[in-house]
Amino acid sequence: MNLRSKDLTFTLIGHAHIDPVWLWNWQEGYETVKATFRSALDRLKENPDMVFVHSSVAQYAWMENHPTLLQEIREAVQRGQWEPVGGWWVEPDVNLPHGEALARQGLYGQRELERLVGRKATVAFLPDSFGHPATLPQLFAQSGLKSFVFMRPGANEIELPSHLFFWKGLDGTQILSWHVECYNTSPKFIDTSLERNLHWRPEHLTEWAGLFGVGNHGGGPTIKAIESIRRLNDSPDWPTLKLGSLEGFFERMENLPHPTHEGEMQHHARGCYAAHSEIKRLNRKAEHALMTAEKLCSMATEQGMTYPASELTRAWKRLLFNQFHDILAGSSIESAYQDARNELGETLATAHHWAFVAMQTLADGMDTRLNQQDVPEVIRSTRWDFSGWVTDYGDGVPVVVFNPSSFERSETLFVEINDWHTEDLLVMDENGNSLHHQFTAPESASGGRPRVLFHVTVPPLGYRMYRIVDRPAAPVPEGLGMLQVTSTVLENQWWRLELNPHTGSLKSLKDKQQDLELLSGAGGQLLVMHDSTDTWGHGIKSLRHLLGVFQCEGLTVLEEGPVRATVRAHLRYGNSTAHQDFSLYRESPQIDGTTHLDWHGQHMAVQLAFPTGLADTTATFEVPYGSVVRPTDGEEEPLQAWLDVSGTLRNARGVPMQAGLVLLNDGKASGSVLGGDLRLTVLRSAVHAHHDPAKLDPEWQYPVQDQGKQTFHWSLVPHAGDWRAAQVPQKAHALNAPLPFVREHVHAGTLPQTHSFLSIQPEHLHITAWKGAEDGNGMVLRIHETTGQGTSGTLKLMDREVPVHLKAHQVLSLKISGQRVQQVNFLEEEHA
């Protein structure tokens, strides 16, 4: 059929893409939203056949400050001229947020949209987000969304079977998806955009659609653009052009045959996943702080605490707003990040406040006495002599450690205690068994406040009490396991790590159980790569043009004790410095690292590299609520808390064995695998909000990202070829959700000194959320299948067991009200 035949119909839908933050701050974004909404309403009144679509529920919420304008929007929605789309709080980046944060985008977005304008959205709408993981179809469907609109990656960045297709996600969910040619047009004419869109239509369809309106900084449909559409429709040289709705277009398309695309839809702007380390670190911390706070508050409701629903919801909305794609991706102007710091700081403060209140509530109800013996006073000085004094909380210092995970946690904890001016110190569990401990450097240099390191084991979604008392330390029992350290060697019963004093990196990582050497080169080395691209990294596929490496200025034994041993490498590159700590434990196979970096480079990237000897490799990356296998070709990929490379490795006798290495992180989001060489991209020092093809003026002093100090934590998990068996999702969660604790005074109570409120088996089913139901009636649990394997399991509630069945990669939500257990979607609506 002729591209311009009048038998073809093009439905044109009014739109105004508005970045609330980008080259401007949110206040200017607010002003733009208000003006654009006013303009759009005026155009709708002038054109009764026109429909305007808009996403981003946060922007509708702003209009509560302008009730007359909001009422006009409600009326336009009721008469079918204003179509709310998206259904999420903002148009977020969808590679970086935790899967639970994306669930909350739908939960709070759809519920608020219905409250504000009278209806929910049915169309997922992310035209400007930079790439899309394969888990999104399920997340959309569980948010009540039936179809999807996107623009990136562009036609030159991805091969799709059609511009209208069914997208099949990891769990099998399918959603009808429209790859739009563009999300905005000229303020006067739409000829050029429509010309391109003529060639965008799949040949077998006699109807197609397009968005029109001024975007990015708002504007929407203009009088001249609408006149242009009507003029072109009157011309015999153009197809039939009509104004219409997005939902109507999808309804007419959904029962027609379309091809299917499986897997991810990547890549666009790969460099943004390593841009602006601080926003990514704050986002990760805020996500886990909120999830932890909700779980602790849910536990505490068992002791009569009122669940702080409104406070936690407000904190979530602050976080969700700052997951907008140009904020979280690091591509906004420098001043916009001061607002983001303030808002994420508020989120963290709220989460930490309510987590602490919940822990205090639970500790109040516990019997914290030693041998159920009452004490005459609950804060006392037990010693005052020439060597110093000791103050405790009645009978030692009870330390109640909480576990926000749905699996048992066994790891090392540090606690600082005040007014403890003696080396005498004993740590005991709730049964009076002594634990070995060690002192490590406290935060305060004033003395009398030691930091005590000891190993704890805490039941799932529960707590356990330990006690620190003024007694001589117990000797380390024989047969507990070796832990040895020199300035170049760390060794325990599982691993032997050898550091090169010339490079400050690992020259050996030996798995003693399998007698395998994992590394083929310098492990944990900080590499400096050439990177002269813009903030988004347009044009980047990989970051592997080496400029140099951080040089070693010495190795120091930082910790040597019965619990943990740590060697610190002192490093320098030009006028940038780093301290990198490598730690092993006596009672745990964890291999931990901490990187303290003070960076002052420009137009460069820094990577943490682990070249392994693995061959025939497979690389697996964590994505929101799932994991995907990607090529081992060295290209830069977005990631979440873990990245695995698995393959074969020859042992000392030349026999190939299955093996792998996982790198965990607590706030980075970009990495790559080339063969067996695994790298985490630590930072990119690009100019703030520099977008090609804009040229930088060599005479200007531009603000450059990631200058100065930052600290991040990482862990290595060597394994025998199966990351699932190595419990990698559990270990990644533990790194990102530290065990919280409170110091409690001695008192009687009804709660035992160790308890689990909830658990689930098998352990690769994770309870990622435990929160109050939005209707105030009961609680909601979110369960995620983390390994890509269909599973039947058992959920253990306080007084009963509930069978659960999950497909591979499924996210299952359960609402629990009294004895009733009901499957719901993210919106907490009954799930068919």
C-alpha positions, 0 to 999 in steps of 0.5 A: 500500500502506498505510504501516503494512501488515504486508506491508511490512518494515522492517529495523532496523540497530544503529548508533552514530555516534561523532565521535572529535573534535567538542565534545570531543578525541580522548581523550574520543572514544577513551573513548566508542568503548571504552564503546560497543563494550562496550555493543554487544557486550553487546546482540549477545549478548542479541539473536542476531538483531541486527546492529551496523554501525560504520565508522572503521577508526581507531577499531578500531585504537584497540582494539588496546590492548584485545585482549580487546575486539577479539577479541570484535569479531572473533568477532561479525564472524565470526558475522555480528552485527558488520558493519564498514562504511565501509572508510575510516580515518575518515568524512572530509570529502570535498570538501576532501581531495586525491583521493589522500588519499581513495584512501589512506582506502580503502587503509589503511582496508580493509587494516587492517580486514581485519587487525583484524577479518578482513574488508573492508567493502563499504558506503561509509558517510558519514552525517554528511559535509557534501556529496559531489563527483561523483567519489566513486562511482569512489573508492568502487568503487576502494576495494572498496565496492559501495554507499553510505550518506549523510544530508547534504545533507538532503531540504530541501537537495537534490532527489534522484529517490528515497531509494534510487538509483544514483549515477553519477559523473563517470567513469561509475561507478555505485553504489547509494546510500541516503539515510538519514532519520537516523543515530541515534535516541532512547535509549528509543524509536524511534517518532518516527524510524520515523514519519518513515522510513515516509514516506521509503520509495520507494512501489514497495518493499515493504522499507525499512531504518533505522539505530537507536542513540544517536549523535554521542557514541556509545551505540549500541542500548540495551536500551529501544530494542530493547524498543521495536522488539519492542513495535512489531512486535507491534502491528498499527499498524506494519509488520513490523519486524526486526533485520538487516544493512546488506549484506543490505538492499543485496543484496536491493535491488541487482537491483531497478529504481532511478532514477539521479542524476548529478552532485554531492550538495551542499550542507550547511554551506557556511560550514565550507569557509572556517572555520579557515584553519590546519587547511585550510592544514596539511592541504593542505601535509601532503598534498603533502608526503607525495606528494612524499616518496613520489616522491622516496623511489621515485626514491632506491630506484634508488640503493639506498635502502630505501623507508620504508614504515612511517614514511610509512604512519604519517604518512598515518594521522595526516593521514587521521585529521585529515581527519575531517569535524568536524576538517577542516571547522573545526567542532570545539572550539578545544582539539581543534586543538592536537592536530591541529596536533601530529599534522599537524606530525608528518606534515609532519616525517616527510614532510620528513625522508624527502624530504630523506634521499631527495634526499641519497641521490640527490645522493650518487650524482651527479657534481657536479664542474665539468668532471669536475675533482676538488677538494682540499677540499669545504668551503673559503673562497675569499675572505677580504679586507676586503670579506668572505669566501666559503665554498663546497662545493668548486667553488661550491655545487652546488644539486640541484633536484628535480621531484615532478611528472610534467611539466617544471617551468619556474619561479623558485626561491630559494636561501639560501647561507651565508657569502657576503659579496660581491655577486659571484655567478654561477648556472650550469646543468649545461652551464656556461651562465650564468643571470641572478639577483637578490638578494631579502630573506633570512630572516636579518638577520645578513648574509652569507646572501643569498637568490638568485632564479633561473629553473630548468627541471627534467625530470619526476619527476627532477632538475637540478643548478645551480651558484652560484659566486664570479664577477661576475654575467653581464649580462642578455642582450638580447632576453630579454624585458622586465620593468618596475616602478614603484609602480603598474605591473608589465609583462612581455612577456605582461601589463600590471598597473596598480595603483590607489594609492587602493585598493591593488588592480589597476585593470587586468590586460591580456593583451598577446597578445590585447589584452584587458582582463580586469578590470571592477573592482578586482582582488585587493581584500580585501572584508569581508563580513557573516557572523553565522552559526554555525561551519558557516554554517548558512543561508548560500548566499552571502557577498556582503553587503559591510561594507567593503574594506581601504583602501590606506595606500601602494604600495611596489616590493618587488623590482626585478630581472632575474628578478622584480618585485613591488609591495606594497600596504599595507592596513588595515581597522579594527584589521586589516592586510594586505600584498598582494604582486603579482609578475611574471617576466621568463621566465614568464607567471606572475602571483603574489600573496601575502597576509599578513593580520593579522585581528582582526574577528569575525562577518565574512568576508574575500574576495579578489575579481577582477571580470572583464568576462566575459559568458556565463560558465561556472565550473569548480571543482577537486574531489577527482580531478576538476573540475565546472561549477557555476552562476555565481550567487554561491553559496559552493562548496567548491573545491580548488586552482583555480577558473576562470571562462570566457566572452566578453569584448569587445576594444577594438574591441568584438569578442567573444572567448573568454577566461577567468581562473583563480585558483589557491590554496595552502590555501583551500577556498571560493569563488564566481562571480557572472557574471564576478565571481570570489571566493576566501573567505579566512576566516570569523571565527565562534565555535568550535563554535557550532551553531545554534540555540544562542544566544551569551551577549553577556557571554561572551568566546568563542574566535573563529576565524582571529584573528591572522596568516596568509599564503597564496599565489595565482596568476592564469592568464588564458587564451583561453577554455579552461582545459585548454589553459592547463594549469591542473591543472599550474600548480595542482599546481606552486603547491602542490608547490614544487620541493625542493632540496639543496645538495651538495658537489663529488664524483664519481658515476655519476648524471648532473647532470640526469635524469628517472626517469618521465614521461607523455604527454600532460601532462594525465595526471598521475602523482599517486602513485609509492609502494612497493607495500604487499606490498613487491614493486615500486612503484605508480603512480597516474595521473589524467586531469585534463581530462575527456577520454578519452585514450591516452598513453605512460608512460615508465619508466626503460628502456621505454614502456608504453601507457596508456588512460584514460577521462574523469576516470579514476584508473588505478593500476598496479603495476610489479614487474620487467617486469610492469605490472598494473592494480590498484585503490586496495587494490592488488588486481588490477583486473578 
